[in-house]
Amino acid sequence: MVHRHIHGVVVTINTLSSHQTPQGYLPHRYHSVYCDPQTNQIKGESTYTDLYTEVGGYQILSDRTIESNSTTVNFRFSNIQLL
């Protein structure tokens, strides 16, 4: 769980599942809630699902799906390489 005040909004992030690697864990699915810091009223919510690809011994984010307000957006990163 992460709870931060960022750019005039209180953000709470709960990790729902994670991916274990030899170096530690990476979040696989997590849920974010965005609230007004004065009233604590919820301004928005999103659920994220991340997938990783191993490149040169590193786990690199290769796919992110964001579900928010009945909308789903997917970002796929290709041609991933170390510089």
C-alpha positions in Angstrom: 0.0 0.0 0.0 1.1 3.5 -0.8 -0.7 6.6 0.4 0.6 10.0 -0.9 -0.4 13.6 -1.4 0.6 14.3 -5.0 -0.2 17.4 -7.1 -3.2 18.4 -4.9 -4.7 14.9 -4.8 -4.4 12.1 -2.2 -3.5 8.9 -4.0 -3.9 5.5 -2.3 -2.5 2.5 -4.2 -3.1 -1.1 -3.1 -1.2 -4.0 -4.7 -3.6 -6.8 -5.5 -1.0 -9.3 -6.9 2.7 -9.3 -7.6 5.2 -11.2 -9.7 8.2 -12.7 -7.9 11.6 -12.4 -9.5 15.0 -13.5 -8.2 15.7 -9.8 -7.3 12.4 -9.2 -5.5 8.8 -8.6 -6.5 7.1 -6.5 -9.1 3.5 -5.4 -8.9 1.3 -7.2 -11.4 -2.2 -5.8 -10.5 -3.0 -2.8 -8.4 -5.8 -0.5 -7.6 -5.5 3.3 -7.2 -8.0 5.7 -5.5 -7.7 9.5 -6.0 -9.3 11.7 -3.4 -9.7 15.4 -2.7 -7.4 16.2 0.3 -9.9 18.7 1.8 -13.1 16.6 1.6 -11.7 13.1 1.2 -14.3 12.7 -1.7 -13.2 10.1 -4.3 -12.3 11.8 -7.6 -11.5 8.7 -9.5 -10.4 5.1 -9.3 -8.2 2.9 -11.6 -7.1 -0.7 -11.8 -3.8 -1.4 -13.4 -2.4 -4.7 -14.8 1.3 -4.8 -15.7 3.2 -7.5 -17.6 7.0 -7.6 -17.8 9.6 -9.0 -20.3 13.0 -10.1 -19.3 15.7 -8.2 -21.2 19.4 -8.7 -20.4 18.5 -10.0 -16.9 16.2 -7.1 -16.1 12.4 -7.2 -15.8 11.1 -4.4 -18.1 7.5 -3.2 -18.2 6.1 -4.4 -21.6 2.4 -4.1 -21.3 0.1 -2.0 -19.1 -3.7 -2.1 -19.0 -5.6 0.6 -17.2 -9.3 0.2 -16.3 -11.1 3.4 -15.2 -14.7 4.6 -15.4 -15.8 1.8 -17.8 -12.9 2.5 -20.1 -9.9 0.2 -20.8 -6.7 1.5 -22.2 -3.8 -0.8 -23.1 -0.2 0.3 -23.7 2.2 -2.2 -25.3 5.9 -1.5 -25.5 7.8 -3.2 -28.3 11.4 -3.3 -29.5 12.5 -3.2 -25.8 16.3 -3.2 -25.5 19.0 -2.0 -23.1 20.9 1.1 -24.0 
